[in-house]
Amino acid sequence: MIPLDAVEALVDTILAGDGDLPGVGGDAGTAARFAGSWCERKRVGAVPLMGQRLYEVDRVVMPGGIPGMFRRATAHDRDALIRFITGFSEATGERTDAQAMVDARLPLGQFWLWDHDGPVSMAALSGEANGVVRVQAVFTPDDQRGHGFASACVAELSQRALDGGHRCILYTDLGNATSNAIYRAIGYQAVDEALRYAFRWRICCVTLGRTIGPVLGEPEVERLQHNFSRIMTSRSQTPSAATAAAVIRASVFRSAGRTRWRD
């Protein structure tokens, strides 16, 4: 955990440069401290997006019997990567410009694939920072799941990172029991718990959209979010996350009628 005075100094530094942030993530204690200080100084609200677990591996357990091969993605895989990133974003509820991400990271060699008569699973590796690299964006399409492709892809990528002399970490969603079990099975050990917070109303819209989406359907959620954004922009207002939650709850009740909101 970062000392409190260091957290305050970081907030001061960002604010001194007229900086703004959509949110913060880190070990639970530090993220909570930063979010509290940021919201107090900026007079905005914060909403926790996701509880995460930080894992690190120092000895990879390779899964056996997985058909296919591990390889670095090339320019020929661009369309497949865009589809995979889009699917990953939809699964995690994060709004990502898939094309921009692929075009930025593919030339850096950061995307890796498990190939079985074509790409069937994807993982990315971050750039190195202080000797640490991070496995990210692990995704397998629905019709390719259950064959161990993601396990094999992550295991090979993790071993490659270790062979390069790096420490290798990844974050998982605490709510996803499957991914946590998979990573433990290939040798990852839990290191710490992490939290992600979002500031202001925009991310709150997305978060609540994930929650109410299965109830109302995506077209209705997008309409509510669009209308709310338009109204608040026209008023030059940036309400807190709590205000955004209240407004969208009211909109859900008005538009759904028969649908009961559940926290």
N, C-alpha and C positions, 0 to 999 in steps of 0.2 A: 504494500500500500504506500502511495506517495504521501509524504508528510503534508499536513494541512497548510502550512505556510507556503509550501511549494505549489499546491493547488491554487491558492489565492494569488500567488505571483503569476501563475500561468493565465488565470482569468484576467488579471490586470494587464498583462502583456497583450493579449488578444484584443481587449477593449481599447487599449491605447492606440492601436492601429485601426480603429473603427471596424474591427472584425465582427463577423456574424457567423453563427453556427446553426446547422439544422439539428444537431444533437451531439451526444457524446457516448462513448463506450469505453469500458475498461474493467478492471477488477471491481467487484461490487462496492467496496468501501470508497475507493477513489472516485468512481463514476458518480456515486451518490453525493459525495462532497462537492465535486465539480458542478453537478447539476444544481445543487442547492445554492451555491455561490453565484452561478451564472444567472439563475432565475431571479435571485434577490437583486442583483445589479442591473439586469436588463428588464426587470419587471414583466417577465413572461412566465408561462407555465411550462411544466415538463410532464411527460407521460412515459412510463417504462414500456419499451417496445418488446423486449425479449430478455429472458434469462438465459445465459450462455455458460458453457463450461470450457475452460481452457485445457487443452491436452498437449502433451509433448511425448515424442517417441525417441528412444535411444537404441532400441533393437527391434527391427521390423520382423514380424512373423508373416511370411509370405503364404497366402492361400494357395492351395494346390488344385489342379484339375480344372482350371478356368480356361475355356477355349478362347483363342484370340491372342493378340499381342499388344504390347505397350509401345507407344511411339509419340514423338513430338508432333503437334499439329503443324500443318503447312498452309500456304495460301490456298491450296485446293480444298481445304476443310472450312473455309470461311463461312459458307452458307450453313453448314452443319453446326458450327460454333454459335452462330447467331441464333439458330433455333434452340440450341441447348441453353444459352444464356437467357433467352426469352422464357423458356420453361423454368429455369432456375428462379428467375425473378418472380414469375407467377406463383411458384411453389412457396417462396419465402415472403411474398408480399412486398418486396422491395421494387421500387420503380427504377429501372435501369435502362439506359439507352444501349441496347444490346449491340447494335452496329458500331457505335462509337467505341464501346469497350473492346470489342473484338479488333477493330482497326487500330486501336492504341496498343493493345497488349500482344497481338499475334506477331508483329514484327520483332518483338522483344523475346520471342520464344517461350512465353509464359504459359501457354496452353498445351495440355497433354491429353492424349486419348487412349482409350482401350478400343482396339479395332478387331471386330469379328465380322468379316465380310462387309466392312464399312464401320464408321465410328458408332459405338454403342454406349460409351460413357466418357465423361469429361472431368478433368480436374485442372486447376490452375495453381501455379506457384508464384508467390510474390517475389519482389526483388529483395535482396539481402539488406538487413539493417542490424548493425551491431552483432553480426554473426548469426542472426536468426532469420529463417524464412518461414513462410506460412502457406499451408495448403488451403486453397479456397475454391469456391464455385464448383463443388462436387455435384454432378448431376447425371442421372441416367433417365432417359425417357420411360414412360410408364410401360410401354410394350417390350422393354428390354430388361426390366427389373426381375430380380429373383434368380439371377444366374451368377452372381458374384462379380460382375464386371466392375462395379464401383470399388469394391474391396481390393481387387487386383490392381486397378488403376492407382488408387491412393497408396497402396503398399509399395508399388514400384516407384512412384514419384517420391515417396518419403525416403526410400532407400537411396535414391539418386541424390536427394538433398543431403543426407548423412554422408554419403561417399564424397560429396563436395566439401566436407568439413564444416557444414552448418548445423546449428540446432534447428529442429523442425517441429513446428507447432501447428495447431488448428483450433478453431472454435466450433462448438456444436450448439444447437438449440436444445436446451434442457427438456423442452417439450417433445422432442423427437427421440423416442426410446430406441428406434431402429438404428439410427445413425450412431448414437452413443455406443450401442452394443457392437456395431461393426468396427468402429475405430478401436475399441478396447481389444477386440479379437485379433487385430493385426499389430498390437503392441503399444498402442497409445495409453498413457497414464494420465489421470486427472491431476491437474496442477492447482487450479484455482477456479472460483466462480466469477462470472462477469455479468454486467448489466449494460443494457443499451437504453438511453433515454433520448426522446425527441423533444425539441423545443418548438414552440409556436404552434399555430393551428394547421399548417399544411401537412406535416407528418401525422398529426393527430387524425386528419381526414383519412389518410391512407390506412392508418392502424385500425380505426373504427370501420373503415371499408372492409378490411379483412374479416372483422368480426361479424358484420351484418351481411356480408356478401352472400353467404349460403342461404340467408333468410329471404332477402329481397331480390337477389339476382344482380349480376354485375351491371347491366344497363341502368337499373334504378340507382344503384350506389354511385355510379359515375355521374348521373344527373344531379344527385344531391350534392356531391362534392363540387361539381362544376358551379351550381347555383350558389352554394355557400361561398366559394372562392370569389365569384363575380360580385356578390353583394358586399363582401368585406373589402374587396379591392376598390369598389366604387366609393366606399366610405373612408378609404385610406386608413383602415384599421387592421391591426394584427392582434386578434384576441388570444387569450391564453388557451392552453390545451383544454382546461376545464370548461371554458366558454364554448369552445368548438364542440366538445362532447355534448354539452347541453343542447346546443343548436341542432346538431345532427340527430340526437335522440328525439327532439321534438319533431324534426322533419320525418323521422322514421314513423312515429306514431301517426302523423297526419297523412302520410302517403301510403302507409301499409294498411291502416285500418284494422284488419283482423290479426295483424302480426304483433305479438307481444315482444317488447325489447327485453333482452336478457344481458345482464352485465357479465 
